[in-house]
Amino acid sequence: MLLAGLLKRAIRVGTLDVIASDGTRHRFGDGGKPALALKFHDQKAENSVFFNPWMAAGEAYMDGRLTVEEGDLADLFDIVYINMNNFGTHPLQGVIDVVRKIGRRLMQINPAPRSRQNVAHHYDLSRRVFELFLDPSMQYSCAYYLRPDMSLAEAQAAKLRHLAAKLLLKPGQRVLDIGSGWGGLGIHLAEAADVEVLGVTLSTEQLAVARERAAAKGLDGRVKFELMDYRALNGSFDRIISVGMFEHVGVNHYPAFFEKVEELLDPQGVALLHSIGRADGAGYTNPWIRKYIFPGGYSPAVSEVVPVIEKTNLWITDIEILRGHYAETLKAWRQNFNNNRAEIEALTDARFCRMWEFYLVGSEISFRHRINVNFQIQMALDTGAVPATRDYITAYEAETPLTFQTAPAAGKEAAD
């Protein structure tokens, strides 16, 4: 088996049994945990994983040509991440590194038309798919687990409250939500502080749901959603927030993003950015994730973002690193996805379900192994716009109960 040499060098902790396409069984590792067995169903899959493991393993799993026979998919990602440093011994590593270096910026060139196409690839799936694994407020970003026993709905409500606390909202203010998703954040802010909200998205499916939800709550006069690229915005806003959108901007466009925030923000305004981040410095998007899940996407290290902000007139007034919260969020999504897998498969197909299982499990385990974190960066043009200590956040959360949103009424019927 061509893979044997690579796996012998790489898998040193845990136990990985590989059943080759000819039926022979090979064992790698020290005999400890985690332990699992994989089966290749054809030799082409074996060879593909050897030459391009970070792409071909996901493709083989999606196609049913690589299956987990003992243990589960989480065990596979566990053993890979535990032994990650050893995969640098791949005989083609020099070639892989050159390709990554060349492709790093090329793959993140995201002008407006390409951004729209990239967003449609992921977010314009049937809304019913997302309803079946997200919480009722349809938050598709890291929740905020104040307690380990919190439900997903509680943790997402806590996240919305935490964001509102950092925005220091006052009645009558104008709020811009860049990448407004299915509208849950904009609706929450409008109800929390009697503010006006403009949400912009590049997803037609998200736009339709967000508008329906605002209308159902009688908020369509104060909460508006538009299909618009952030670069086309004009005007002035007292508060600007972006949650889970920055991962789609691309490193080439970070200066333009923060220059636009600076241009749109009122002199006494506050801006807040929430994003997935890399814990180990600048790097590369996994090629399988880039091709099948988030084209053009990249999760930056804080060290890549802060220098860009420093070149504008924006002050960084607060940075918070959320550790472990997204792992629990992804676990809850994965459980919901599996509990509703039959309905999701009926809406899509079995290959799609295996693809999303690979995505959800792989993402969860990456957060558990400290590959990724989430960060929130608060900014202002005037340092006096934000209190000198963080006590205001704690005070707001102590006096503000969690509020919960119901699932969109149009849901299943609109997806049929």
N, C-alpha and C positions, 0 to 999 in steps of 0.2 A: 504494500500500500504506500503510495507516494507521500501521504501525509505523515507516515509513521515517524520519520526523522524529525520533522518540525514539532510534532506533539511530544515526542520524547524529550526534546530540549525545553519546550515551553511549559508543559504541565508537570510541576514539581510538588505542588500542594494539592491535596484532594485526590479523587479517583475518577478517571475518565476511561470508560470502556467504549471502544469503537468497533461496531460490527460492520466490516467492509462489505461491499456489494457481492463478493464471492462467498460470503458467509463466515469468513475467519474473524475471530474476536481478538482485539489488541487492547492491552491495558496500559495506562499511563498514569503517573503520579506516585504518591507515597502510600496509597492504600487507605488514607483517611477521608474525612468529610471536607467539602461536599462530595457526593458520589452520584454518578449517573451513567447511563449507557445510551449512546447514539447509534443509529443505524442508517447507513447509506444504501439507497435502493438502486443506484447505478454508478458505474465507474466514472462517468462524466462529472457527476456531482462531486465525487471525491477529488478529482483532479482540479475542478474549478475552485474548490475551497482551499486547496494548496496554493494555487497561483494568486488568488485574490480573496483571502479569508474574510475580510471585513465587508465585502459585497456578497460573495457567493454563498456564505453560510445562511444569510437571511433569505436569499432567493431560493436556495434549496429547501429551506423550511417552508416557505410560502407555497412551493410547488408540491410539497409532500414527498420530495425525494430525499429529505433528511428528516428523521423522526426521533423523538425522545422515547426510548423503550423502557427505561428505568429512571426514576426521579422525575423532575419536571423542568420546564424551560428556565425557571428561576435558578435552578441548580447549575444549568449550563452557563448562564451569565455570571453567576457567582464564581465558578471555577475559572472562567476567562479573566474576570477582573482581579481575582486573587493572584493570578499568574501573569498579569498584564505586562509587567516589565520584561518577562522572558520572551515575549513574542517579538522583541527587537532583534532576536537571533534569526529571523526569517531570512533565507538566502537571497530573497529579492528585496530586502528592506531598503537598500540604497536606491533602487528604482522607485519603490513606493514613496520614499521621502521626497524625491525630485518631483514626482507627479503631484504630490500634495502641495508642495511649495508653489509650483506653477499655477495649480488650480485654485489655491486658497482665495485669491482676489477675483479671478475670472468667474468663479462659480457664484460670487456674491455681487456681481454687477446687476443691480435691480432698478432700472428705470421704471417709470410708471406702468407702461404696458406689460413689462415682464413681471412686475410686482402683482399686478392684477391676475395674471395667468398663474403665478405661484400660489396665490391665495385661493383661487378657484380649485386648484388641485386637491387641497385638503379641506377647506371650510365649506365648499359648495356641495358636499355630500348631502344626502337626505338628512333633514333636520332630525328625523326620527332616530337615526343612528346615534346622534349625540344625546338625544333625550333619554336613550336607554342606558347610558352609562354615566352621565353627568348628574349633578344634584338638581333639584327643581329650579334653582335660579340660573342654571346653565352656565356656571362659571367654568371656563376651560383654562384655568391657570392655578397656580399653587394655592392651596388652602392654608389656613392659619390655625394649627392645632394647639389650643391653650392647654388641653388635657389629652392624654393618650386615648381616653375612652370617648372622645368626641365623635359624633357621627359626621359624615361628609357634609351634610347640610349645615350642621352647627359650625364646622370649621370654615366653610365658605362664607357663612354669615359673619363670623369673626374676622375673616380677611377683609370683607367689605367695610366693616366698622373700623378696622385698623387703618385702612386707606383713607377713609373719611376723616379720621382723627388727624392724620398728617396733613390733610389739605386745609385745615382750619377754616371750614366753610362758614359763610355768613349769608343770611337771606338776601336774595336779589342779585347775587353774583352770577357771572357768566362762566360756565365751566366747559372746557373742551376735553373730550375723551377720544384720544387717538387710537384707533383700533378697537372699536366699541363692542365687538363680539355680538352676542345675542341680546344686548341691551341691559343686562342685569345690573351692571355697575352704574350706568347713567340713571336708571330708575331709582336705585338705592340712594344716590347722592341727592337727587331731586326731592325725594321723600324725606331724607334726613335733615335737610337744611333749607328747603324752599328756594332752591337755586334753579337757574335755567341751564340746560345741558345741550350741547351739540356733540353728537357722536358721529365719527366718520369711520367707515369700513370699506374694504374692497370686495367683500363677499356679498353677492346678491341674496344668498340664502340667509345669512345673518341679518342683513338689512330688513328683509321681509318679516322675520321673527321679531326683531327689535321694535319695528313700527307697530306690529300687532299688539305687542305687550304694552307699549306706551299708551296706545289707544284704549286698550282694555282697562287700564288703570285711570283713564281720564287725564293722562299727562302729556298727550301729544301736542298741547299748546306750549308746554315748558320743556319737554324733552323731545328733541328732534334728531333724526338719524339720516345721514346722507351717504350715498355711494361716492366717495371722494378720496383721492390720494392726499396725504397730509401736506405734500409739497405745494398743493394748489390752494391751500387755505390763506385767507386774509382776515384782518380784523384784530381785535384785542380781547383777551380773556383774563379774568381774575385768577382762574385756576386752570391748570393743564395737567392731565393725567394720562398715562399710557401703561396698560397692563397686558403683558404677554404679546405685545406687538413688536417690540424692539428686536426680537430674535429674527425678524424677517427684513430688517432694514439693510443689513450687509455692511461690512467694515468700510467699504468704499464711500458709503453714504452717511457715516456718523457725523462728519462736520455739517453737512446739509441739514440733518435732523435737528441738531442742537442749535444751529443758527436759526432754524424756523421756530423752535421753541422760544428762543430769545426774542425774535421778532414779534411773536404773537402774545407774549406774556406782558400783562400790565406791570408798570414799574413797581407796584406794591404786591405783585402777584406771587403765587407759589406754584411750583411744578413738581410732579412726582412721577418717577419712572420705576416700573416693576418689571424685572426680566430674569430669565434663567441665566446663570453665569457659570463659567468654567472655574474650577477651584485650583487649577494647576497652570494658569497663565495662558497666553495665546496658543491656539491650536487649530484643529481642522474639524469640520463636520464629518461625522461618519458617512462614508459614501452611500451606504444602503439607506440611511435616514434621508440623505439629500435627494436621492433618486425617487424613493417611494413614498416618503412621508412629508418632508418639508423642503421642496426645491428652493434653492436660493437662501436657505436658512442657516443661521450660525448663532450660537450662544457665546457671547464674549466673556472674557475675564474682566473683572473690575479695572484691572490695570490697563486695559485697552480703551475703556470708556472715560475714565477720569481725565486723562491728558487732553482729550478732545473738548470736554466741558471747560477745562481750564483756559482754553484758547478763546472762549466766548466771554461775555460779561455776566454770565450766570455764576452765582456762588453755590457751591455745594454746602448745604446747611445740615444735612444728615445722611448717613449711610447705614443701612441695616442689612445684615446677612442672615437669611433664613436657612437654617441647617436642619435637614431631616423632614421638614414639613412636606416637601414635594414627594418624597418617597411614600409617605402615608397617603397623600392625595392619589398618587398613581396606583397604589395598592387598592384603594377604594374603587377607583375607576375600573381596574382590572377585574375586581370581584363583580361589579355591576355588569361589566361586559360579558363575563362568563355566565352569569345568571340569566342573561337575556340573549345568549349566543344564538339560540334557535331562531329568534325573531330577526336578529341582525343578519344572520346568514340568509334568511328568506328575502331580506331587502337587498342584499349584496350577493355574495357567494362564499363558498368555503375558503377559497384562496384569500379573499379579502380578510376573513376572520383570522386566518393564520398570520397574515401580514400585520394586522393590528395587535394581535397577541404578542408577536415578536417585538413590536414597537413599544407597547405598554410595559411589558416585563423588562425589556432591555433598559428603558428609561428609568423605571423604578430602581433597578439594581445599580444603575450608574449613580444615583443619588445616595444610595446606601453605602457605596464604596467611596464617597467623597470625590467623585469625578466632577459632579455638578452641585451647585447651590442655587439659591435665588437671592437677588439683591434688590433693595429699594433705595433709590437715590432721590433725595429731596433737594430742590434747587429754588433759588430766588434771585432777583436782580438787586434787591436791597436786603442786607442781612437782618435789618430790623423787622422784616416781614414775618419772621419766625421767632418764637421765644428763644431765649438763650439756653434754656434747659429743655429736656425731653418730658418734663412732668406733665405737660399739657396732653400728651398722648395717653398716659396712664389715667389722668383725670377724666378725659372724654370717655374712655372705655369703661371706667368704673360707673359713670352716671348714665351710660347709654345702653339699654338692653339690646340683645341680639334681635334682629328682625328677619323674617323669612319670607321668601317669595314663592309663589306657586308656579307650577309648570305651565308653559304656554298653552292656552286653551285650544289652539288650532291643531297642535301636534300631529297626531297620527293621520287625521283626515287630510291635512295639507300635504303629507308626504305620499299619500296613496295616488 
